[in-house]
Amino acid sequence: MRHIEFFHNDHFENNYHRVPPPSALSTLIDFFWETRFEHLWKDHPKGFSDAQFPNLGYTYLINLGTPFTMQIEEQKQRMRTDGFLPRYHAIESFHRPGDHLFGIKFRISPVIFEKKINFSEYKGYVYPLSYLLDPQILSGIKKTKQFDDRVNILSKYFISILDRFEDSSEPIQIVSSILDRCFQDNEFNPSVEQEAKKFELSPRTLQRYFQACTGITAKQALQVMRIRKAIVSLIHDPTGFDYEEFGYYDHSHFYKHLREFLSNNTFGAKDLHLRILKLITVL
């Protein structure tokens, strides 16, 4: 059994418990999450896989159960411990009874303050989490039995980082503010030169901020955000969907972007992707 994002929304909504972060972390963290798979093993004793399309940011995976396999693009990796996962690639995780994961979905990670990290160097692989988190914090998370306690431990930890490095947060604040505004206003093709001018920066400096904070360029980040938001809108209300709302010039412009996004991340399930493509044939 394979669950694919956008197509099997009930699975991802019901079997991944999610909560938003405290307001102080809202520009950096999308949500904390934990798998709730226990009730699934009776119907899927041999396991299942969960496939997700590219997204913004990073996920910290903390393995609380047995080893599992994760595939990023064409590369498979056996996850015996924890991992730091760039989310701008398609991923598929293969789960069996005994799996139990806790995660943090970041747009931008606060550890950029403490560690001299350029996230553009993290491409296509799963990296050890121990390099990025305080070992005592990681140990405390694994010893704690309750999801809410894990969230509280990490929230306090990340807020303390922000407090200590408040004076050096400008790059993160700038990138976060651009992402927030463009998402809310459906403005996905802003001029980098004009955006840089608003913050009295050079375009090169702004691009460097995006590369360091998100791992990809401003254009790449905004285009991933754009197509994901458009797909959600299309699935939620096919008859009311308006491609112009997302800045596409015409039907063929949107169709091309949609098809590229789906085809480049097929998970070997083109028949499912056709369901979305068929939704727009009547638009």
N, C-alpha and C positions, 0 to 999 in steps of 0.2 A: 504494500500500500504506500502510495506517495501522496503527500499533501503539498500543494503548490500555492504559494502566496497569490492573492487576488482571486483565486479560483476556489479555495477551500477556507474561506474566511472563518467559518465556525470553529474549525480546528485551532487556528491560531488565536482566536479570541477566547475560546473556552479552556484550552489546555496549556496556555502560557499565561500565568497570572502576572499582571502588570500593574504598576502604580507609578504615578508621576513623582518627580523629585520635589524636595522643598523649593520654595520660590527662589531662594538664594542661588540654586543650582540650575534653574530652568533654562538659562541660555546655553548651558553646556550639556545637560543630560536630558534625553527624551523620556526615558523611563527605566525603572528597575524591573526585572522579570525573573520568573522561576517556573520551571516545567512542573506540570501537574499531570503526569502520565499514568499514575497507578491504575486508574479505572480502564485504561485502554488495552492492557496486556491480555485480558481475557479474550477479546475479539481479535487481537493481533499478537499471538504468542511468539511469532517469528520476527516481530518488530515492524517498523515502518520508517519512512524517510520524510524529512521536511525540507522543502526547497524554497529559497527566497531570492528575489531579484535584487539587483544592486540598489544600494541606498546610500545616504550620506553618513559619514562618521565612522565609528568604531564600536565594536562590542567586546567587553571583557567577559570571558567565559570562565566561571569557577566551577570545576567539576566536583560535585558532591556525591557522585555515584560511581558506576563502573565505566571503563574505557568505552569510547564510541568512535566512529569514523566520520570525518568531515571532508567534503570535497569542495575545493575552491577552484572554479573554472575546471580545468582538466586534472588538477592535482589532488590526490587523496592523501589524507594524513590521519594516523591513529592518535586520538586524543586521550592520553592516559592521565594527564593532569590538567592544568589551566592554560588559557590561551588569550592572546590579544589579536583580534581579528579585524582587519580593514573591511568595511562594508560596501565598498564601491565595486565589488565583484559579486557575481552570482555564487551562492553557496548552497550546499545540500548536506544535511546531517542525517546519519543513519543510526536509528535508535533501537535498542533491544531492552527487555526487562532488566531492571537494575540501574538504568540511566536516570540521572537526576542532575539538572543544571541550574545554576543561578547566574544571572548576567546583568550587566549595566550597558544600556544602549546610549552611547555618546554621540553628539555631533562634534564636539571638541572636548578633548580630555584635559582636566585640570592638572594632570601630571606634567604637562608641558612647562609649568612653572618650576617644578623641582628638578626635572631631568632635561638635559639639553637634547631634545628630540625634534627632529624634523619628520613629521608624519608622512611626507612624500616618499621617504625611504622605505616605508612599510608597504610593500606591494606584493600581493599574490600569495602570502604565506600566513600561517598562524604562528605568532611569536609567544615566547614564555611570558606569562603574566607576572612571575616573580620579579622580573626586572623592573616592573612598573609600579608595583604596590609594596607598601611597607610589609615585611614578613609577619610582624605581629598583628597587623590588621587582617591579613589573609588568614592567619591561624585562627583568629577570633571569629571570623566569618564561618569557617569550617566547623568550629566547635559549637557554634550557636545552632539551635534546632529550629528556630522560628524565622520565617521570611521577614516579618516586620523588624525583628532584632537585627537581621543582616542589613536591612535598608537603613536603620538608625545608625549603625556602626559606620557604614560607608558615607552616609550623609554628613555626619559630624567630621569625619576624616577629610572629605573634600572641601567642606566649608572652612575648616581650619587652614587648608592650603590657600584658599582664596583670600582669607583674612591676612595671612602672612605675606602674600605677594600682591596685595591690592594695587600697589604703585606700578607694577609691571604688567598689568592686565590689558593694556590698550589694544594690542593686536587681536586678542580674543574678543574683546568688546566690539571692535570694528567689524570683524568677520561675522560675529553673531548678529549684529544689528542689520547688516546687509542681507543675510539669509532670512531673518525674521520679516523684514519689510518686503522683500521680493516674494516670499511665500504668501503673506497676507494680501498683497496688492496684485498678485499674479503678474509680476513684472520680472520676466525671466531672461530678458535680453538687454540689460542695462549696459551702458558704455563703461568699460573699466576706467577709462580716462576721466569721465564725469564723476564716477563713484570715488575715485582717488582724490579728485579735486575737493570734494565735500569734506574730506578729512585732512586736507592739506598734505597729501602724500603724492609720491610719484606713482604712475601705473605699475612700474616694476616692483616698488615696495609693496603695494597692495597685493599683487600676484604672489609675492613671496610670503605675505601673511596667510593667504589662502593655502598655499602649498604646505606651509609649516603647520597650520592648524587643522586642515582637513585632508591633506595628502593629495589633493587634486587642484586644478585651476578653478578660478571663479566661474568660468563658462561651463566647465564640466559639472561642477557642483549644482549650478542652477538648472542645467538641463536634466540632471537626474531628478531633482526636486520637481521640475515641471512635468515630466512624463508620468511620474508616480502619482502626482496629484490629479492629472488628467485621467489616468486609468481608473482611479478610485471614483471620480465623478461619473465616468462613463458607465461603470458597473452599477453604481448606485441608482442612476437615473438615465438609462439609455435614450429615452425619447426626449428628455430635457437637456441632454448634453449639447454644449456649444463650444466648438473648438476655438472660436475667436476669444472666448473668455480666458484662454491660456496663451494668447498671443500668436496662435498659428494663423498664417495668411489665408489658407483655404483648406478644404477637406483633404486634398492630396498631401499637403504639407504635414498635417497631423498624422495621416495614415502612414507616411514614410517614416516619421519619427517613432511611431508606435511599433511598426513592423520591425524596424532595426532593433529596438529595445527588446522585443520579444524573441526575435530570431537569433540575436547574439547571445541569448541566455535561455536556450531551449529546454534544458534538463531532459532532452529526448522525449518531449511531450508536445509536439507540434499540434496534435489534435485538440488539446486543451487551449492552446493559444488561438486557434482558429475561432473558438467561441467568442473571444473578445473582438477579433477582426470582423466577425460576422455582425456584431452589434452595430458597427459603424457603416455597414453597407446600405442601411436604410436612412442614414442621416442626410 
